[in-house]
Amino acid sequence: MKLFEENLKVGDWVKGKSRNGELIYGYVQTINPSKKAALINVVKSDDEKMVGTTIGMMDGKIEKLPLQKTAHEEQILSLIDLALLTKDEAWFIELTAELKRVQDKKQG
C-alpha cells in the first residue's frame, strides 16, 4: 500500500513488520515524505523489547489501520493515558471530550 499517496499523517495508527520480522502496532511520530519513510512509536509487538521504542519504517512495510469509534470508557481512559505519555495535547483534548460524551450518555 502506498501510504504517502493516501495522506499518512502524524498520529495515524499503523501496523507492519520490522526489518527483523517482528509484528508491530504503533502510531506515526514523524514522516519523511522525500524518503517515503516514517518513525513509528511501537505500542505493541510480538517482541516485547520493541514496545516503547521508535523505529523507522519504509512505506511498503506499514499499513494504516482503519479508524474505530471508541465506545467503552475504559478504552478511552487508556488512550488518554497514552496521549499524556506522548504529550499529544490535541489528541488528549479530543479524547477527554469523547469521554465526557460517553459518560453523559451513560447517565441518561
C-alpha positions in Angstrom: 0.0 0.0 0.0 1.3 3.4 -0.9 0.5 5.3 2.3 2.2 8.5 1.3 -0.3 8.7 -1.6 -3.1 8.3 0.9 -2.2 11.1 3.2 -0.4 9.4 6.0 -0.4 11.8 8.9 1.4 12.1 12.2 -0.7 10.3 14.8 -2.1 7.7 12.4 -2.2 4.2 13.8 -0.3 1.6 11.7 0.8 -2.0 11.7 3.7 -3.7 10.0 6.7 -5.9 10.2 10.1 -4.6 11.2 13.3 -5.4 9.3 13.8 -8.4 11.6 10.2 -9.7 11.0 8.6 -8.5 14.3 5.0 -7.6 14.0 4.4 -4.1 15.4 1.5 -1.8 16.1 2.0 1.8 16.8 1.4 5.4 15.7 3.3 7.7 13.3 5.6 10.0 15.2 7.2 11.8 12.3 7.1 11.5 8.5 9.9 11.9 5.9 8.0 12.2 2.6 11.1 12.6 0.5 12.3 9.1 1.7 8.8 7.7 1.9 9.5 6.7 5.5 8.1 7.3 8.9 9.1 7.0 12.5 6.7 4.7 14.3 6.3 4.7 18.1 5.7 1.0 18.9 3.0 0.3 21.5 2.5 -3.4 20.8 4.7 -6.1 19.3 5.3 -9.8 19.3 8.8 -8.9 20.6 8.3 -7.2 24.0 11.7 -5.4 23.7 10.2 -3.4 20.8 7.4 -1.9 22.9 8.1 1.7 23.8 10.8 2.1 21.1 10.6 4.3 18.0 11.6 2.6 14.7 11.9 3.9 11.1 9.8 2.1 8.5 9.5 2.4 4.8 6.2 3.0 3.1 5.8 -0.6 1.8 6.3 -2.1 5.2 3.5 -0.4 7.1 -0.3 -0.5 6.8 -2.6 2.3 8.0 -5.2 0.9 10.4 -8.8 2.0 10.0 -10.3 4.5 12.4 -12.5 2.9 15.0 -15.0 4.7 17.2 -14.1 4.2 20.9 -17.2 3.4 22.8 -16.0 2.0 26.1 -15.0 4.3 28.9 -12.0 2.0 29.9 -10.7 2.2 26.3 -10.9 6.0 26.3 -9.2 6.2 29.6 -6.3 4.0 28.3 -6.0 6.2 25.3 -6.0 9.3 27.5 -3.0 7.8 29.4 -1.3 7.2 26.1 -2.0 10.8 24.9 -0.5 12.1 28.2 2.6 9.9 27.8 3.2 11.1 24.2 2.4 14.7 25.2 -0.2 14.9 22.4 -2.3 17.8 23.6 -4.8 17.8 20.6 -5.5 14.1 21.0 -5.9 14.5 24.8 -8.5 17.2 24.3 -10.3 15.1 21.7 -10.3 12.0 24.0 -11.5 13.9 27.1 -14.4 15.3 25.0 -15.2 11.8 23.8 -15.1 10.6 27.4 -17.5 13.3 28.5 -19.9 12.3 25.8 -19.8 8.7 26.8 -20.2 9.5 30.5 -23.1 11.9 29.7 -24.8 9.2 27.5 -24.3 6.6 30.3 -26.0 8.9 32.8 -29.0 9.3 30.5 
